[in-house]
């Protein structure tokens, strides 16, 4: 018990000492220089022009549909927590739930990654 008290007292002293080691706040420094503007997306990532994913998502993900979405989740494989670690690499899940599957889906424009990335699931094709 004496050891626990000493440990607690040492930690408390440590917190007090290190939290009080602050000097007065000085004047703010000058603003940095502005960066250069990119050349019409040439400096960014290549994407598909003209598609707004948010508008697609809003077809289902609205407050009005939340009860239905919640019920569908509860009755799907997504609602079972044990699947979170195992199912992300399945061919049917990979377009959304693995980085490699997502990148391949974006690159090819297809919703079917070519490779199962090591899933141990026996439910292929579900």
Secondary structure, DSSP 8 states (H G I E B T S, - for coil): -HHHHHHHHHHHHHHHHHHS------------------STTTTS----TT--HHHHHTTT-STTTHHHHHHHHHTSGGGSTTHHHHGGGSHHHHHHHSHHHHHHHHHH--SS-SS--S---S-TT-
